[in-house]
């Protein structure tokens, strides 16, 4: 039939074409299934790889946080490169950075401060308390402190 000695009829040629197309589509379906399996395996391995170091890195963080927090307050203040201080002195900025590090639980060497701006109006609130309030608000909002602007912090009786 396929050796060319006997001419093929219309029905046989359509059937042969249909079988050929089915074979190609079945191969494509199998290939898509294999790619999906490989993709899921790689994704699972990547997620496992990302999650495995995280607990190991998170465990030493509280131990490293205590010395890092105490150092900026006790040491003479040194402004980090690229840090802009507005209406705040260097010791106060160091205190703010230490408080943010302490309250968020993130080691100071893992934080990057771009600018620290002094609070314009603080009625009945000490500077340290205002810094704690700003750090807590930033933590609750899930936003970095440098992206928030506090115009006033007032103590309400």
Backbone as a chain_set.jsonl record, in Angstrom:
{"seq": "XXXXXXXXXXXXXXXXXXXXXXXXXXXXXXXXXXXXXXXXXXXXXXXXXXXXXXXXXXXXXXXXXXXXXXXXXXXXXXXXXXXXXXXXXXXXXXXXXXXXXXXXXXXXXXXXXXXXXXXXXXXXXXXXXXXXXXXXXXXXXXXXXXXXXXXXXXXXX", "coords": {"N": [[0.825, -1.192, 0.0], [1.94, 1.32, 0.804], [4.188, 1.286, -0.677], [4.139, 2.362, -3.17], [3.363, 0.922, -5.41], [0.695, 0.341, -5.686], [-1.943, 2.521, -6.269], [-3.195, 4.82, -3.84], [-6.359, 5.215, -2.34], [-8.764, 7.883, -1.803], [-9.969, 7.715, 0.758], [-8.156, 6.076, 2.174], [-5.863, 7.731, 2.118], [-6.712, 9.983, 3.58], [-7.184, 8.748, 6.056], [-4.577, 7.882, 6.692], [-3.293, 10.396, 6.893], [-4.699, 11.461, 9.069], [-3.956, 9.656, 11.102], [-1.21, 10.221, 11.19], [-1.256, 12.927, 12.045], [-2.449, 12.576, 14.567], [-0.448, 11.107, 15.864], [1.62, 13.012, 15.964], [0.388, 15.036, 17.554], [-0.029, 13.609, 19.914], [2.607, 13.157, 20.691], [3.36, 15.811, 21.157], [1.685, 16.426, 23.337], [2.644, 14.642, 25.251], [5.25, 15.657, 25.487], [4.691, 18.248, 26.507], [3.633, 17.5, 28.986], [5.896, 16.313, 30.176], [7.594, 18.554, 30.323], [6.123, 20.13, 32.11], [6.261, 18.52, 34.425], [9.056, 18.568, 34.91], [9.395, 21.307, 35.332], [7.891, 21.693, 37.702], [9.399, 20.106, 39.438], [11.874, 21.445, 39.455], [11.06, 23.916, 40.503], [10.167, 23.122, 43.053], [12.583, 22.18, 44.114], [14.06, 24.548, 44.094], [12.563, 26.165, 45.865], [12.856, 24.652, 48.187], [15.584, 24.873, 48.465], [15.828, 27.615, 48.957], [14.419, 27.883, 51.336], [15.769, 26.26, 53.125], [18.362, 27.467, 53.897], [17.364, 29.73, 55.185], [16.229, 29.285, 57.881], [18.623, 28.62, 59.159], [20.101, 30.943, 58.869], [18.43, 32.692, 60.202], [18.452, 31.84, 62.829], [20.971, 32.613, 64.144], [20.577, 35.343, 64.153], [19.23, 36.781, 66.388], [21.254, 36.589, 68.311], [23.382, 37.96, 67.13], [22.222, 40.435, 66.94], [22.161, 41.779, 69.41], [24.882, 42.752, 70.105], [25.217, 44.402, 67.87], [23.256, 46.355, 68.136], [23.959, 47.711, 70.468], [26.442, 48.82, 69.859], [26.322, 51.183, 68.014], [25.19, 53.153, 69.684], [26.912, 53.407, 71.873], [29.399, 53.882, 70.693], [31.309, 56.511, 69.102], [29.317, 58.551, 67.023], [29.071, 57.795, 63.623], [28.344, 58.763, 60.479], [26.763, 56.85, 58.01], [27.855, 56.099, 54.647], [26.136, 57.911, 52.232], [23.99, 58.422, 53.847], [21.533, 60.643, 54.793], [21.02, 63.204, 57.021], [18.447, 65.029, 58.426], [17.453, 67.703, 60.257], [18.234, 66.381, 62.6], [20.595, 65.202, 64.969], [23.768, 63.408, 64.912], [24.134, 61.506, 67.127], [21.443, 61.085, 67.879], [20.43, 60.027, 65.523], [21.886, 57.667, 65.429], [20.766, 56.426, 67.656], [18.129, 56.101, 66.772], [18.529, 54.308, 64.646], [19.498, 52.12, 66.077], [17.304, 51.508, 67.683], [15.358, 50.876, 65.777], [16.546, 48.603, 64.682], [16.534, 46.934, 66.942], [13.768, 46.715, 67.606], [12.653, 45.622, 65.273], [14.051, 43.309, 65.052], [15.979, 42.824, 63.203], [19.33, 42.52, 62.327], [21.624, 45.243, 62.736], [23.6, 45.539, 60.788], [22.32, 44.545, 58.594], [20.482, 46.336, 57.814], [19.627, 49.181, 55.835], [19.903, 52.511, 55.912], [18.744, 55.397, 54.38], [17.982, 58.024, 54.729], [17.409, 60.098, 57.553], [15.018, 61.891, 59.139], [14.27, 64.583, 61.24], [11.613, 64.814, 63.61], [9.112, 67.145, 63.233], [7.189, 68.177, 65.018], [6.704, 67.398, 68.301], [4.701, 66.774, 70.781], [4.8, 66.454, 74.109], [6.137, 64.025, 73.939], [8.957, 62.029, 74.218], [12.132, 61.914, 72.461], [13.2, 59.316, 72.098], [10.941, 57.703, 72.557], [9.364, 58.56, 70.426], [10.869, 57.607, 68.292], [10.603, 54.864, 68.707], [7.863, 54.605, 68.32], [7.658, 55.31, 65.605], [9.133, 53.23, 64.45], [7.593, 51.013, 65.177], [5.163, 51.592, 63.856], [6.016, 51.53, 61.189], [6.754, 48.85, 61.055], [4.289, 47.541, 61.498], [2.859, 48.431, 59.27], [4.317, 47.304, 57.32], [6.17, 48.603, 55.804], [9.222, 50.233, 54.852], [10.95, 52.356, 57.178], [12.124, 54.615, 56.088], [10.449, 55.239, 54.018], [8.252, 56.396, 55.056], [6.586, 59.323, 56.303], [6.489, 61.289, 59.063], [4.696, 63.832, 60.399], [3.892, 64.857, 62.822], [3.935, 63.874, 66.251], [1.971, 63.289, 68.901], [1.265, 63.314, 72.364], [-1.523, 61.966, 73.853], [-3.777, 62.609, 76.401]], "CA": [[0.0, 0.0, 0.0], [2.769, 2.511, 0.864], [5.395, 1.129, -1.487], [3.956, 3.094, -4.419], [2.95, 0.065, -6.516], [-0.761, 0.426, -5.808], [-2.393, 3.868, -5.909], [-3.988, 4.892, -2.617], [-7.627, 5.898, -2.513], [-8.992, 9.091, -1.008], [-10.249, 7.314, 2.134], [-6.91, 5.627, 2.802], [-4.946, 8.861, 2.3], [-7.237, 10.784, 4.703], [-6.946, 7.98, 7.277], [-3.147, 7.943, 6.973], [-3.023, 11.76, 7.335], [-5.275, 11.594, 10.406], [-3.092, 8.901, 12.02], [0.029, 10.999, 11.316], [-1.521, 14.096, 12.894], [-2.663, 12.105, 15.938], [0.854, 10.75, 16.438], [2.332, 14.269, 16.261], [-0.251, 15.697, 18.7], [0.239, 12.813, 21.125], [3.983, 13.449, 21.08], [3.371, 17.16, 21.736], [1.049, 16.352, 24.657], [3.604, 13.977, 26.148], [6.332, 16.607, 25.706], [4.18, 19.28, 27.409], [3.526, 16.879, 30.307], [7.26, 16.155, 30.7], [8.077, 19.9, 30.668], [5.42, 20.532, 33.333], [6.853, 17.778, 35.54], [10.399, 19.094, 35.166], [9.22, 22.647, 35.897], [7.47, 21.543, 39.104], [10.524, 19.558, 40.203], [12.858, 22.509, 39.631], [10.463, 24.895, 41.41], [10.202, 22.553, 44.411], [13.982, 22.158, 44.56], [14.452, 25.926, 44.342], [11.915, 26.605, 47.101], [13.507, 23.93, 49.277], [16.911, 25.459, 48.594], [15.698, 28.939, 49.556], [13.912, 27.761, 52.7], [16.726, 25.572, 53.995], [19.304, 28.361, 54.554], [16.698, 30.78, 55.941], [16.239, 29.057, 59.321], [19.99, 28.647, 59.669], [20.51, 32.339, 58.953], [17.578, 33.389, 61.153], [18.767, 31.43, 64.196], [21.987, 33.432, 64.784], [20.249, 36.761, 64.094], [19.052, 37.417, 67.674], [22.531, 36.654, 69.012], [24.175, 39.014, 66.516], [21.529, 41.717, 67.041], [22.454, 42.457, 70.665], [26.069, 43.591, 70.015], [25.081, 45.4, 66.819], [22.407, 47.435, 68.617], [24.656, 48.471, 71.495], [27.635, 49.472, 69.328], [26.169, 52.544, 67.52], [24.848, 54.094, 70.742], [28.077, 53.604, 72.724], [30.529, 54.364, 69.906], [31.08, 57.839, 68.551], [28.47, 58.421, 65.845], [29.676, 57.943, 62.312], [27.279, 58.686, 59.483], [27.03, 55.895, 56.937], [27.909, 56.749, 53.343], [24.838, 58.039, 51.588], [22.946, 58.685, 54.838], [21.216, 62.058, 54.898], [20.387, 63.562, 58.287], [17.722, 66.278, 58.321], [16.92, 68.146, 61.553], [18.563, 65.4, 63.631], [22.039, 65.088, 65.147], [24.294, 62.059, 64.689], [23.802, 60.563, 68.208], [20.014, 60.741, 67.807], [20.268, 59.146, 64.366], [22.396, 56.359, 65.838], [19.761, 55.845, 68.55], [16.988, 55.678, 65.948], [18.925, 53.099, 63.922], [19.587, 51.026, 67.045], [15.942, 51.158, 68.109], [14.715, 50.187, 64.646], [17.14, 47.27, 64.624], [16.08, 46.163, 68.097], [12.322, 46.454, 67.551], [12.321, 44.76, 64.126], [14.775, 42.049, 65.16], [16.897, 42.709, 62.078], [20.645, 43.042, 62.734], [21.907, 46.577, 62.211], [24.393, 45.452, 59.561], [21.445, 44.118, 57.496], [19.586, 47.449, 57.513], [20.219, 50.281, 55.065], [19.208, 53.773, 56.129], [19.108, 56.372, 53.357], [17.838, 59.346, 55.325], [16.692, 60.182, 58.823], [14.518, 63.25, 59.265], [13.766, 64.907, 62.57], [10.177, 65.056, 63.703], [8.909, 68.586, 63.363], [6.396, 68.519, 66.195], [6.528, 66.321, 69.27], [4.068, 67.332, 71.962], [4.756, 65.565, 75.258], [6.726, 62.729, 73.609], [10.416, 62.084, 74.169], [12.685, 61.496, 71.168], [13.333, 57.857, 72.054], [9.593, 57.149, 72.391], [8.928, 58.854, 69.06], [11.574, 56.668, 67.41], [9.967, 53.553, 68.883], [6.544, 54.679, 67.669], [7.855, 55.271, 64.149], [9.569, 51.88, 64.081], [6.444, 50.107, 65.302], [4.22, 51.89, 62.772], [6.597, 51.005, 59.949], [6.692, 47.387, 61.125], [2.89, 47.124, 61.323], [2.446, 48.712, 57.892], [5.127, 46.508, 56.402], [6.904, 49.511, 54.93], [10.452, 50.71, 55.487], [10.793, 53.624, 57.881], [12.535, 55.725, 55.227], [9.382, 55.543, 53.064], [7.171, 57.022, 55.8], [6.82, 60.693, 56.758], [5.735, 61.628, 60.259], [4.709, 65.278, 60.568], [3.798, 65.16, 64.249], [3.588, 62.804, 67.18], [1.468, 63.987, 70.085], [0.786, 62.508, 73.475], [-2.926, 62.271, 74.156], [-4.082, 62.203, 77.777]], "C": [[0.866, 1.251, 0.0], [4.026, 2.408, 0.006], [5.277, 1.803, -2.846], [3.487, 2.242, -5.581], [1.447, 0.133, -6.74], [-1.176, 1.837, -5.419], [-3.329, 3.819, -4.689], [-5.26, 5.677, -2.905], [-7.735, 7.1, -1.583], [-9.214, 8.747, 0.456], [-8.991, 6.897, 2.867], [-5.945, 6.793, 3.047], [-5.415, 9.762, 3.432], [-6.984, 10.066, 6.03], [-5.476, 8.029, 7.667], [-2.746, 9.335, 7.469], [-3.523, 11.975, 8.765], [-4.413, 10.862, 11.439], [-1.778, 9.656, 12.232], [-0.15, 12.214, 12.214], [-1.745, 13.681, 14.344], [-1.345, 11.732, 16.614], [1.624, 12.018, 16.828], [1.721, 14.947, 17.484], [-0.031, 14.922, 19.995], [1.66, 13.061, 21.604], [4.088, 14.834, 21.71], [2.747, 17.17, 23.136], [1.99, 15.709, 25.667], [4.761, 14.925, 26.473], [5.894, 17.718, 26.665], [4.072, 18.743, 28.836], [4.903, 16.731, 30.955], [7.824, 17.511, 31.123], [7.414, 20.394, 31.951], [5.995, 19.819, 34.55], [8.241, 18.312, 35.904], [10.312, 20.478, 35.814], [8.825, 22.581, 37.372], [8.613, 21.014, 39.965], [11.575, 20.634, 40.465], [12.34, 23.56, 40.606], [10.498, 24.39, 42.85], [11.621, 22.525, 44.957], [14.464, 23.568, 44.884], [13.845, 26.445, 45.641], [12.545, 25.918, 48.312], [14.893, 24.51, 49.531], [16.873, 26.835, 49.236], [15.263, 28.848, 51.006], [14.926, 27.127, 53.63], [17.727, 26.528, 54.631], [18.625, 29.401, 55.442], [16.643, 30.488, 57.434], [17.642, 29.096, 59.903], [20.471, 30.087, 59.812], [19.689, 33.089, 60.0], [17.937, 33.038, 62.583], [19.856, 32.294, 64.828], [21.62, 34.908, 64.861], [20.018, 37.38, 65.467], [20.358, 37.543, 68.456], [23.364, 37.805, 68.462], [23.532, 40.384, 66.698], [21.919, 42.464, 68.303], [23.735, 43.287, 70.579], [25.919, 44.692, 68.977], [24.255, 46.582, 67.29], [23.166, 48.306, 69.594], [25.805, 49.284, 70.908], [27.377, 50.893, 68.831], [25.886, 53.556, 68.625], [26.088, 54.419, 71.572], [29.245, 54.228, 71.956], [30.258, 55.79, 69.442], [30.309, 57.716, 67.245], [29.241, 58.696, 64.563], [28.558, 57.772, 61.299], [27.686, 57.729, 58.376], [27.1, 56.636, 55.608], [26.526, 56.767, 52.711], [23.697, 58.307, 52.55], [22.764, 60.188, 54.965], [20.488, 62.306, 56.208], [19.754, 64.941, 58.133], [17.08, 66.583, 59.668], [17.134, 67.113, 62.65], [20.083, 65.31, 63.731], [22.468, 63.628, 65.035], [24.005, 61.102, 65.844], [22.331, 60.146, 68.197], [19.748, 59.8, 66.644], [20.755, 57.746, 64.705], [21.403, 55.663, 66.761], [18.562, 55.337, 67.764], [17.325, 54.381, 65.217], [18.99, 51.9, 64.865], [18.206, 50.566, 67.482], [15.212, 50.409, 67.005], [15.245, 48.767, 64.546], [16.62, 46.383, 65.746], [14.605, 45.771, 67.969], [11.929, 45.55, 66.385], [13.01, 43.416, 64.214], [15.741, 41.812, 64.011], [18.247, 43.268, 62.533], [20.943, 44.366, 62.025], [22.705, 46.523, 60.914], [23.571, 44.945, 58.373], [20.45, 45.211, 57.115], [20.341, 48.507, 56.722], [19.355, 51.52, 55.275], [19.692, 54.772, 55.091], [18.999, 57.788, 53.906], [17.072, 59.213, 56.634], [16.311, 61.642, 58.991], [13.973, 63.448, 60.677], [12.266, 65.157, 62.519], [9.972, 66.532, 63.992], [8.217, 68.926, 64.677], [6.226, 67.295, 67.074], [5.976, 66.939, 70.549], [3.994, 66.287, 73.056], [5.345, 64.188, 75.004], [8.244, 62.905, 73.549], [10.909, 61.533, 72.833], [12.769, 59.981, 71.046], [11.969, 57.208, 71.853], [9.069, 57.384, 70.984], [9.593, 57.903, 68.071], [10.965, 55.283, 67.499], [8.615, 53.531, 68.176], [6.698, 54.585, 66.162], [8.267, 53.879, 63.689], [8.415, 50.892, 64.152], [5.426, 50.333, 64.194], [4.741, 51.329, 61.452], [6.51, 49.49, 59.919], [5.268, 46.902, 60.88], [2.404, 47.345, 59.895], [3.21, 47.878, 56.874], [5.895, 47.363, 55.417], [8.183, 49.931, 55.623], [10.232, 52.089, 56.103], [11.146, 54.789, 56.969], [11.488, 56.067, 54.166], [8.194, 56.232, 53.734], [7.569, 58.43, 56.214], [5.892, 60.953, 57.935], [5.826, 63.139, 60.433], [4.587, 65.669, 62.033], [3.447, 63.894, 65.008], [3.196, 63.504, 68.475], [1.005, 62.991, 71.123], [-0.629, 62.949, 73.819], [-3.219, 61.751, 75.556], [-5.408, 61.509, 77.862]], "O": [[0.562, 2.184, -0.744], [4.833, 3.337, -0.033], [6.246, 1.81, -3.605], [3.23, 2.782, -6.657], [0.981, -0.004, -7.871], [-0.803, 2.31, -4.346], [-4.136, 2.902, -4.539], [-5.239, 6.676, -3.623], [-6.904, 7.299, -0.697], [-8.684, 9.44, 1.325], [-8.761, 7.289, 4.011], [-5.279, 6.833, 4.082], [-4.581, 10.266, 4.186], [-6.611, 10.701, 7.017], [-5.154, 8.199, 8.843], [-1.93, 9.44, 8.386], [-2.84, 12.601, 9.575], [-4.167, 11.386, 12.525], [-1.287, 9.719, 13.359], [0.706, 12.502, 13.051], [-1.279, 14.362, 15.258], [-1.149, 12.007, 17.798], [2.213, 12.079, 17.907], [2.455, 15.39, 18.367], [0.134, 15.522, 21.057], [1.893, 13.165, 22.809], [4.816, 15.018, 22.685], [3.245, 17.861, 24.025], [2.116, 16.177, 26.798], [5.204, 14.984, 27.621], [6.66, 18.091, 27.553], [4.386, 19.454, 29.791], [5.059, 16.994, 32.148], [8.465, 17.611, 32.169], [8.072, 21.01, 32.789], [6.195, 20.439, 35.595], [8.552, 18.484, 37.082], [11.068, 20.783, 36.736], [9.36, 23.324, 38.194], [8.771, 21.44, 41.109], [12.106, 20.727, 41.572], [13.096, 24.047, 41.447], [10.824, 25.146, 43.765], [11.839, 22.814, 46.134], [15.201, 23.76, 45.851], [14.531, 27.093, 46.431], [12.74, 26.549, 49.35], [15.324, 24.623, 50.679], [17.784, 27.193, 49.983], [15.694, 29.655, 51.829], [14.937, 27.434, 54.822], [17.943, 26.423, 55.838], [19.254, 29.909, 56.371], [16.985, 31.373, 58.219], [17.83, 29.56, 61.028], [21.171, 30.415, 60.77], [20.194, 34.023, 60.623], [17.745, 33.862, 63.478], [19.688, 32.691, 65.981], [22.288, 35.663, 65.568], [20.574, 38.45, 65.719], [20.543, 38.514, 69.19], [23.982, 38.545, 69.227], [24.224, 41.399, 66.619], [22.003, 43.692, 68.272], [23.696, 44.458, 70.955], [26.43, 45.795, 69.168], [24.524, 47.713, 66.884], [23.032, 49.529, 69.556], [26.111, 50.356, 71.429], [28.153, 51.779, 69.189], [26.301, 54.71, 68.515], [26.3, 55.575, 71.939], [29.999, 55.022, 72.52], [29.107, 56.224, 69.396], [30.624, 56.847, 66.433], [29.958, 59.689, 64.44], [27.898, 56.733, 61.272], [28.806, 57.786, 57.868], [26.477, 57.685, 55.451], [25.837, 55.748, 52.669], [22.546, 58.411, 52.124], [23.723, 60.92, 55.215], [19.457, 61.689, 56.477], [20.425, 65.904, 57.761], [16.259, 65.809, 60.16], [16.297, 66.983, 63.543], [20.782, 65.336, 62.718], [21.633, 62.724, 65.06], [23.651, 59.954, 65.576], [22.009, 58.99, 68.473], [18.938, 58.88, 66.757], [20.13, 56.755, 64.327], [21.212, 54.45, 66.667], [18.035, 54.263, 68.055], [16.508, 53.462, 65.171], [18.588, 50.796, 64.5], [17.965, 49.368, 67.633], [14.525, 49.421, 67.268], [14.474, 47.829, 64.345], [16.302, 45.215, 65.524], [14.245, 44.616, 68.201], [10.969, 44.787, 66.496], [12.611, 42.472, 63.531], [16.268, 40.709, 63.863], [18.304, 44.375, 63.069], [20.562, 44.574, 60.873], [22.515, 47.363, 60.034], [24.077, 44.916, 57.251], [19.659, 45.03, 56.189], [21.541, 48.705, 56.914], [18.2, 51.554, 54.853], [20.895, 54.978, 54.933], [19.82, 58.649, 53.589], [16.215, 58.345, 56.798], [17.17, 62.524, 58.987], [13.298, 62.577, 61.224], [11.728, 65.643, 61.524], [10.594, 67.092, 64.894], [8.618, 69.862, 65.369], [5.674, 66.28, 66.648], [6.717, 67.559, 71.312], [3.218, 65.336, 72.956], [5.085, 63.263, 75.773], [8.745, 63.825, 72.903], [10.202, 60.784, 72.159], [12.443, 59.425, 69.998], [11.842, 56.267, 71.069], [8.408, 56.519, 70.41], [8.956, 57.444, 67.122], [10.822, 54.599, 66.486], [8.268, 52.553, 67.514], [5.949, 53.86, 65.507], [7.802, 53.402, 62.654], [8.276, 50.031, 63.283], [4.882, 49.373, 63.648], [3.988, 50.723, 60.69], [6.223, 48.905, 58.875], [5.063, 45.947, 60.13], [1.63, 46.546, 59.367], [2.805, 47.76, 55.718], [6.235, 46.91, 54.324], [8.233, 49.982, 56.852], [9.431, 52.884, 55.61], [10.528, 55.849, 57.064], [11.622, 57.08, 53.48], [7.236, 56.611, 53.061], [8.746, 58.704, 56.45], [4.671, 60.85, 57.818], [6.922, 63.674, 60.599], [5.119, 66.7, 62.445], [2.777, 62.99, 64.508], [3.998, 64.224, 69.07], [0.425, 61.955, 70.798], [-0.899, 64.129, 74.043], [-2.944, 60.592, 75.864], [-5.823, 61.101, 78.946]]}, "num_chains": 1, "name": "protein.A"}
